[in-house]
Amino acid sequence: MPELPEVETIRRDLLPVVRGRTVRSAWISPDAPRLAQLVPAEAFCRGLVGQRIEDVGRRGKYLLIHLEGGLTWIVHLRMTGRLQHGRDGCPDDPYLRAKFGLDDGSWLCFMDLRKFGTMWLVDDVDLVTGKLGPEPLDDAFDVGAFHGALKRRSAAIKAVLLDQAVLAGVGNIYADESLFRAGIDPRKAAQRISRPAAGRLHEAVVEVLLEAVGDRGSSFSDYVDAQGKAGYHHLKVRVFRRTDEPCFVCGTAVRRVKVGGRGTHFCPKCQRR
């Protein structure tokens, strides 16, 4: 699933090419019955046509396309969604689920193999994103508050990092990478994380996410940016999907276990329990 760095990359790609543009046409495939949320697809498309795009933002893993008049078009890519900008049209793709024509002749094209992607058109963003935790790349992401949130949770730290109510935008890839960089076993109870360890993890999360944004995200499988190009941070990961390969720091074989039902990668020597 695209995480914060991937969605932020798409946001940055789209902003200069769609800001100021007006939606002239909208189509959602009948083969994507759950793409439009809260209202039927036909009503969603009618509500979007004629709207001018004012800005493109992000909250966690949600893309926020702010429209003139106060509406926000929210997009969540889920597992396999792709949102691409086409200068002359949308690609001939069997998984094209929606397309939106803009007044300069370009298109926003949404492809989704597994059809889990979702969109909303709302006048209150909090209806969709209101329960999300702090943004890890905001200046307001405070280590003290972060440690306090961990102390209230008895679940494994890996599972807690994946809880979007604790921290918005972090998923499986960057949780594993952040825990490795902080030297914390992913199975350790969050409430047993000391203040110094929470400080290391706080710093690691920020560093890992910023590096991934700089690398335009990780393309392990389906993710591509708004131009249809792959990111390259997956070439730099230290533990994620490196099962049985030697740790770059100590040479110990990277292990894979299940934590909270999710495949989890770590170095048993660098991340002692």
C-alpha positions in Angstrom: 0.0 0.0 0.0 1.3 3.5 -0.8 2.4 5.2 2.4 3.2 8.8 3.3 6.2 9.2 1.0 4.4 7.8 -2.0 1.3 9.9 -1.5 3.5 13.0 -0.9 5.3 12.4 -4.1 2.1 12.2 -6.0 0.9 15.4 -4.3 4.0 17.2 -5.4 3.7 15.9 -8.9 0.1 17.0 -9.3 0.2 20.4 -7.7 1.8 22.4 -10.5 -0.2 20.7 -13.3 -3.7 20.7 -11.8 -3.8 23.8 -9.6 -6.1 26.3 -11.3 -7.6 23.8 -13.6 -11.3 23.1 -13.8 -12.8 19.6 -14.0 -14.8 19.4 -17.3 -15.8 15.7 -17.3 -15.9 12.8 -14.8 -16.4 9.1 -15.3 -16.3 6.2 -12.9 -16.4 2.7 -14.2 -19.5 0.6 -13.2 -16.8 -2.1 -12.5 -15.7 0.0 -9.5 -18.8 0.1 -7.3 -17.1 1.2 -4.1 -14.8 3.8 -5.5 -17.1 6.7 -4.8 -18.0 6.9 -1.1 -21.1 8.4 0.6 -22.9 9.0 -2.7 -23.6 7.0 -5.9 -20.9 7.3 -8.6 -23.2 9.4 -10.8 -23.8 12.0 -8.1 -20.1 12.1 -7.3 -19.3 12.9 -10.9 -22.0 15.5 -11.1 -20.7 17.2 -8.0 -17.1 17.3 -9.4 -17.8 18.6 -12.9 -17.3 22.4 -13.0 -15.2 22.5 -9.9 -11.9 24.5 -10.0 -8.9 23.0 -8.3 -7.4 25.4 -5.8 -4.7 23.3 -4.1 -3.4 19.7 -3.5 -2.7 18.6 0.0 -2.2 15.4 2.0 -3.2 14.0 5.3 -1.5 10.7 6.2 -2.1 8.5 3.3 -5.0 10.6 1.9 -4.6 12.9 -1.0 -6.6 16.1 -0.6 -7.6 18.0 -3.7 -9.1 21.3 -2.5 -11.8 22.8 -4.7 -13.2 26.2 -5.2 -16.1 26.9 -2.9 -14.9 24.7 0.0 -15.3 21.2 -1.2 -12.5 18.7 -1.0 -11.9 15.7 -3.3 -10.2 13.0 -1.2 -8.4 10.1 -2.7 -7.1 7.0 -0.9 -5.1 4.7 -3.2 -5.4 1.6 -0.8 -3.5 -1.4 -2.0 -3.0 -1.0 -5.8 -4.5 2.4 -6.7 -2.6 4.7 -9.1 -3.5 8.3 -9.8 -1.7 9.6 -12.9 -1.8 12.8 -14.9 -2.0 12.4 -18.6 -1.3 15.3 -21.0 -3.4 13.9 -23.8 -5.6 11.2 -22.2 -5.5 8.2 -20.0 -3.4 5.1 -20.8 -5.0 2.0 -22.4 -5.1 0.1 -19.2 -7.5 -2.7 -18.3 -7.6 -1.5 -14.7 -8.7 2.0 -15.5 -11.5 2.7 -13.0 -12.1 6.4 -13.4 -11.0 9.4 -15.5 -11.4 13.1 -15.0 -11.0 15.6 -17.9 -9.5 19.0 -17.1 -10.0 22.3 -19.0 -6.5 22.3 -20.5 -7.2 19.0 -22.2 -5.2 16.9 -19.7 -6.7 14.1 -17.6 -6.5 12.6 -14.1 -6.6 8.8 -14.5 -7.2 6.3 -11.7 -6.1 2.7 -12.2 -6.7 0.0 -9.6 -6.0 -3.7 -10.0 -7.8 -4.8 -6.8 -10.5 -2.1 -6.8 -10.0 -1.2 -3.1 -9.3 2.5 -3.8 -11.8 5.1 -2.5 -12.8 8.7 -3.2 -14.9 11.2 -1.3 -16.3 14.7 -2.2 -17.0 16.4 1.1 -17.2 19.9 2.6 -15.6 18.8 5.9 -12.3 16.8 5.6 -12.6 15.7 9.2 -15.5 13.4 8.2 -12.8 11.2 6.5 -9.5 12.1 8.3 -10.7 13.3 11.7 -9.4 10.3 13.6 -5.9 10.4 12.2 -2.9 11.0 14.5 -0.2 13.6 14.1 1.7 14.1 10.9 5.3 12.8 11.4 6.8 15.4 9.1 5.1 18.4 10.8 7.0 20.5 13.2 4.2 19.7 15.7 5.3 16.1 15.9 6.5 16.2 19.5 8.7 13.4 21.0 7.1 13.8 24.4 3.5 13.4 23.1 4.7 10.5 21.0 6.2 8.7 24.0 3.0 9.4 25.9 1.0 7.7 23.2 3.2 4.7 23.3 3.0 4.4 27.1 -0.8 4.0 26.7 -0.5 1.0 24.4 0.3 -2.6 25.4 0.5 -3.9 21.8 3.7 -4.5 20.0 5.5 -1.4 18.9 5.3 -2.4 15.2 1.5 -2.7 15.5 1.2 0.6 17.3 3.2 2.4 14.6 0.8 1.0 12.0 -2.2 2.5 13.9 -3.1 5.6 12.0 -4.7 7.1 15.1 -1.2 7.1 16.7 0.8 8.3 13.7 -0.6 9.2 10.3 0.9 7.9 7.1 3.3 5.2 8.4 2.8 1.7 7.0 4.6 -1.6 6.8 7.7 -0.5 4.9 8.6 2.5 6.9 7.6 1.0 10.3 10.1 -1.8 9.7 12.8 0.6 8.5 12.3 3.0 11.4 12.4 0.4 14.0 15.7 -1.0 12.6 17.2 2.4 12.5 16.2 3.0 16.1 17.5 -0.4 17.2 14.1 -1.5 18.6 12.7 -5.1 18.4 9.3 -4.8 16.6 7.7 -7.3 19.0 8.5 -5.2 22.1 5.4 -3.8 23.9 5.0 -0.1 23.1 4.4 0.8 26.8 7.8 -0.6 27.6 9.6 1.7 25.2 11.8 4.1 27.3 11.9 7.8 26.7 15.4 7.6 25.1 14.3 4.8 22.9 11.1 6.8 21.9 13.4 9.7 21.1 15.5 7.5 18.8 12.3 6.1 17.1 10.9 9.6 16.7 14.1 10.7 15.0 14.2 7.5 12.9 10.6 7.9 11.6 11.3 11.4 10.5 14.6 10.5 8.8 13.3 7.4 7.0 10.2 9.2 5.7 12.2 12.2 4.5 14.7 10.0 2.7 11.9 8.0 1.0 10.2 11.3 -0.1 13.6 12.3 -1.6 13.7 9.0 -3.4 10.1 9.5 -4.7 8.8 6.5 -2.8 9.3 2.8 -2.9 8.1 0.7 -5.8 8.1 -2.9 -4.5 5.0 -3.8 -6.6 2.2 -1.5 -7.9 3.2 2.0 -6.9 4.1 4.6 -9.5 4.1 8.4 -9.2 1.7 10.8 -11.0 3.8 10.6 -14.1 3.7 6.8 -14.2 7.3 6.3 -13.1 8.6 4.1 -10.3 10.2 5.4 -7.1 13.6 4.0 -6.1 13.7 4.0 -2.3 13.1 0.2 -2.4 16.6 -0.1 -3.6 17.9 1.4 -0.3 15.9 -0.5 2.4 17.9 -2.1 5.1 15.5 -4.8 6.4 12.1 -4.7 4.6 11.7 -7.8 2.4 15.3 -8.8 2.9 14.5 -12.1 4.7 17.6 -14.2 5.3 19.9 -11.6 3.7 22.8 -10.3 5.8 22.2 -7.2 7.9 24.1 -4.3 6.4 25.4 -3.4 9.9 26.3 -6.7 11.5 26.0 -9.4 8.9 23.3 -11.3 10.9 20.5 -12.8 8.7 17.4 -10.6 8.6 14.4 -12.4 10.1 10.7 -12.2 9.1 8.0 -12.8 11.7 4.3 -11.9 12.0 3.4 -9.0 14.3 -0.2 -8.0 14.5 -0.9 -10.1 11.5 1.6 -8.2 9.3 4.9 -9.5 7.9 7.7 -7.9 9.8 11.4 -7.7 9.1 14.2 -7.0 11.6 17.8 -7.9 12.6 17.8 -10.0 15.7 21.2 -8.7 16.7 20.8 -4.9 16.0 17.3 -5.0 17.4 17.6 -7.0 20.6 14.4 -7.5 22.5 
